[in-house]
Structure formats: C-alpha cells, structure tokens
Amino acid sequence: MAKKKRIVIALGGNALGNTLPEQMEAVKTTSRAIVDLIEEGCEVVVAHGNGPQVGMVNNAMIALTHEDPQQPNTPLSVCVAMSQAYIGYDLQNALREELLNRNITDIPVATMITQVRVDEDDPAFSCPSKPIGRFLTKEQADEMAKKYDYIMKEDAGRGYRRVVASPKPQEIVEIGTIRTMVDSGDLVIACGGGGIPVTRQGNHLKGASAVIDKDFASCLLAKELDADFLIILTAVEKAAINYGKPNQKWLDDITVSEAKQYIDEGHFAPGSMLPKIQAAVEFAESKPGRKALITLLEKAKEGIQGTTGTRIQLD
C-alpha cells in the first residue's frame, strides 16, 4: 500500500470569515476542500490564522474591564487561546460532518490547543509592529496606553491601534501529542493563530504579549511532522513577481534559489505575500523531496496534482 502524502495546510482568514456567522458558513466550504484532499489519499493536518478573531476576543475582554472594574485585563496569550478553541470548535465540527457526509467514519477530528515557544530575546519584542484590535481615536489610544501599558500606533490615517511583537516560532510545546494523534490517523487542528506565544522560565511557560505568524508556525509544524507538502492558502491562485505592473508574471514551479532571488529583489509585500514565500522556502529547503504550495483554498487539490498554484522545491 502506497504511503499517504502528509500535508500541513495553513488556512488564511478568507477561509474562516470575519464574524461568528461568517465563520460558521466559511468552515463548511473549507471543510469540503480539505476532505477532497483526504479522498485523494492525503493525510492532512490543519493550522490556521486568527487575525480578526483574536481582535474580537481582545475587544470583548477590554469591554468587560470597562463594565466591571474588578475584572483584570486579559493577557493577549489568553485571547489567542480563546480564539484557538472557538475556531477549532467550528472547524472540527464542520470537518466531522463533511467526513460523515462522504461515509468516511474512521478519521477522528480533534483540536489541540497549542503553545509555541518564542525567544524572549527575539528582536521583534523591541520593535512591535503587528496591529491588533479596533481603530481608536488619539484620546482613546492614549488612555489605553496609560491604563494597560499598550504600545499604540497610528495606522494609515484610519486611527490608532495596538501593536504587538511578532517573534519567530522556536518550538511547538505539544508536538509529541500532535505527532501521536496524526500517526494514529486523526485529523488534527493545531497551532491556531500561530500558536499561543510563550517563553520558557525554568519549568514554567509564561504567556507573551505577541502574535506568531501562522505561516512560520505552520512551516515549523510541517517540518516537525515530516510532512511532504506545506500548503499555504491565500487570496490568489498563484504568487507573482512585478505584481500589479504591466510586466506582472504569475509563478508556477520555482526553485528555492529562484524564490530567494525574488525575495531579495523585493517582489513580495511585507505582511502579505512575503511571509508566505519565506515560510514556503524554509520548508522546501529543510529536506530533499519536500514541496511547498501557495494557492487558493478551492485550488488546493489541483495544486497537489501539479496543475496550478506556485510550487517551490529544492533546486
């Protein structure tokens, strides 16, 4: 019997929606695409972002402190944990339903609340840049900075937002349990929102005021699980160089060296396509035979078959 391809899929925000009702609807479509891959004979592990969701949770927790002054402010790491659980809840139910709809009854689905260790000396902590939460006026921002010691920055003329660090993931704390579940045939949802950021203090794991890029966390997860494919889903079918210009060129099969050259030439936007390409390159060059794919959710199956998407592998 041929060995199944092991795939880690990194779901972006467009696969999850922006509100609770949108999410419940979006995960149905997402689940169909994931189960398509399972029917193709793939072993799938799911990671996901939490951009709008963690902001909603954070806002709700701040509103609680305004309603009840006895309530302490909720750490961002706890907000990430909350978002992992409620996204996982919707995803695992939708995946289970889709599997049963296709008479696949032997694949359990489970969400692993995942902590990801970051380096407390990561330079990202000295230069917070990742905006979270809603836009505020200057007066509101000053109040938040004073009350909670938040770092607030003006964002493109639309108001002020809190900014936090985005350190690189160093270790997936629960990787042993995740590996055991995957090896036993479970469909596992892990590293939600890039994982709950923690730093190690002796035997204690301390939550960090940060968010981890889900593409880099998914890359680490894929390497640790010895996956064959890392699929990073985004809002376009393929990555491109000279994007939006008359000489724009969509990328199909490219080597790690070519991808690095395009990165150096500045073809990919920071905070958008750049981290996806960087994570894809990191995975593809980590071991011979590993491939990374960047494409749309609904094109994932075709991408695995080699007919679409941007595919990156070693030279």
N, C-alpha and C positions, 0 to 999 in steps of 0.2 A: 504494500500500500504506500503510495507516494506521500511524503511528508507535507503537511499543510504549510502554506506560506503564513508566517506570523506577521501581522500588520498592526502597527500602532497608528491610530487616527487621531489627529489633533483638530477638534471641531472649533470653528470660529463663532463669533457672536451671531452671524447670519444664520447659523444652524440652530440657534436657541431662542431667537426673538428678543424683544426688549421689555416685555411686560409679562405678568403671570399668564394671562390668557394667550398671548402670542407664543409664549414658551410651550404651553401645553399643545398648541397646534403645530409648532415648528418641529417638536421632537418626533411627531408622527412621520413627517417626511424624512427627517434624519434617520429614523429607525429603519425605514424601508430601504434606504441606500446602504445602511450598514448590514442588514440581513441579506441584501443582494450579494455582498462580498462573502458572507458566510456560506450562502448557497453555491458560490463559485469555488468553495473548498478552502477558504481562508480562515485562519484563526485570528480573531480581532480583539484588540484592547483599545478602549476609548479614553482619550483625555479631552479636556475642553477648556475654553476660556470662561470668564465670568465678569467681563467688563461692566455691562450695565447692571448685572445682578448684585455684585458686591457694593456698587454705589447705592443701589436701592436699600440694601440691608443697612449700610452705614448711615444713610439719611434717616431711616426708621429708628435706629438706635440713638441718634442725636436728638430726634424729636422726643423720644422717651425721656431723655435727661431734661428737656425743657418742660415736659409735663410733670415730672416728678424729680425735684432737685435732689432727692435721696439716692436716685439711681446714678451710679458711676458711669463714666463714659466707657463704651465698649471698644476694646482694642481691635485694630484692623485685622489682626490674625484671627480673632474670633469671628469677625464678619466674613472672612474668607471661608472659615469652616462652615458657617451657616449657609453660605451660597453653594458650597460643595454639596451639602446634604440635600438642599431643596432642588438643585439642578439634577443631582443624581437620582433623587426620588422620581422626578418626571421622566428622565431618560430610561431608567431601568424598568419602569412600568410600561413605557411605550415599546421598548425592545422586547420585553417578555411577551407582550400582546402580539407583536408582529411575528415573533418566532412561532407562537402557538397558532396564529392565523395560517402559517405555512406548514403546520403539522411537524414542526421541529420541537420536540419535547424533552430533549436530553441535554440542553445547554442552560444551566442556571445563570442568572444575571445578578450581579451584585455591585454595589458602590463601595469603594474603600476610601474612607476619609483619610487623606494622605498629607503627612507632614514632609516638607522638603527643607533640608538644612542649607542655609546660606552662610557665607563667611562674614562674621561681624566686622571684619576689616575691608570688606568689599568697597572699592572706591565709590560705588553707587550711593552709599549711605551719606557721603559728604556732598553729593550733588543730586538731591531728589528731583526727578523730572516727570514722573508718571502722574497725570492728573486723575483724581477720582472724585466722585460725588457731584453735586449740582453746582451751578453757577451762582455766585453770591455778589452782592454789592461790596464796595470798598469797606463800608461800615460793618457789614456782616462778617466780612473776611477778617477785619481787624479784631472783632470780638472773638471769633473762633481761634485766631492765633493766640490771643491773650488767655482765653479760658482753657484751651486744650494743648497749647504749645504746638499747634499745627503750623506747617510752612504753607503759606498761601501765595499763589502767583496769578497775575493777570493772564487771561487766556484769549488771545486773538481778538481783543475788543469786545468779547461777549460777557465779560465779568471775571470774577476771581474764583479759583478752585484750589482745593487742597492738592499738594503734590507730595508724593512719597517715593522712596527709593525703589529701584527695580534691579536687585542683585542677581547674579548668575546662580543657578541651582548647583549644589555640590553633591548632595546625597539624598536619595529618597528613603526616608526612615523606614517605611513599611514595605520595602521592596521584597523582602523574604516572603511575606504573606501574599503579596500580589503575585509573585512568581509561582508559589504553590497553587494558588487558585487558577492561574492561567494554565499551568501544566496539567491540572486535573480537568480542564475543559470548560471552565467557567468563562463567561463573557464579563470582563471586569471593566468598570469605570473608575479611573484613578487620576490623581494629580489634577483634580479640578481647579480651574483658575490658576494653574501653575503650581498648585500645592500651597499648603499653609506654611508661610515662611517662619522658620525657627532657627535660632542659633544654639549651639551646644555650650552649656555651662556645667562642666563636670558630667554628672548623670542626668542633669535637668535640661529639658528643651524649652527655651524661652521664646515666646512669640515675638516676631519682629514687625515693626511698623513699615511694611513693604508689600509689594506685589511682584510675583515672579512671572516673567514672560512665559506664556503657556507653550510656545513653540520650543523654547530651550528646555523646558521641563519635559515635554513630550519626547524630545531628542534623547535626553538622559534616560527616560523610561524605556524607549526603544532599544537603546544600547544595553541597558541592564537586563532586558528580557531577551536579548539576542534576536531581535526581530529582523525579518528580511526586508521589510518596507516600512518607511515612515511616510505617512500621507498627511500633508498639511493642507487643510481645506481653507479656501479663501473666496473672495467675491469675483474672481476672474478665472477663466478656464486655464490660462497659462500666464506665466511671468513674461515680462517683455523688457527689452532694452530700448532706450530712447522713447520711453512711454509717453504717449500723448503728442509726439512730434511727427512730422511728415515721414521721417525715416524709421518710425517705430517697427520693431521686429519681434514677433512672438517667438518664444524659446520652446523647443521640443526636447530633444535629447542633448544634454550638455554634460561635459566632464566637470569634475571638481575644480580643475585648473581653470577652465573657462569661466566657471561661476565666480571664482576668486578674482579673476581679471575684471569681470563686470562689476563686482563689488568695489574694487579699487578705483574703477572709472566713475563710480558714483551713480550707477544706473537705477539703484533701488532706494525708495524713500525710507528714511529712518522712521520707526514707529509704525510702518505699514508693511511693505514687501521685504525690506532689508532683513529684519529678524527671521523671517520665514526662510529666506535664501541662506542666511548664516546657519540656522539650525539644520537645514537640509544638507548643507555642505559638511557640517560637523558629523552628522550621522553617516553620510555616504563615504567619508574618508576614514571612518573608525574601523572598518574591517572589509576586506575584499568580498564582493558579492552583494553588499548592502546597497539598496537604492532608496532615494527619496523622491517623492512625487508631490507637486504643488498643483492643485486644480480645484474645480468646483465640487461641491458635495455630490450633485447628481451625475458627475462625470468620473467618480472615483473608480467604478468598475472598469470603464473604458481605459482609464489611466493605468490601472494594474495590467490590463491586457496590452498596453503599449500603443494605444491608438490616439491618445490625447494627453493633455497636461504637460507640465515641464518636469522632465525626469532627470535626476542628477545621480551620477555614479562615478566611481574612480576612473582615472584615465586608462 
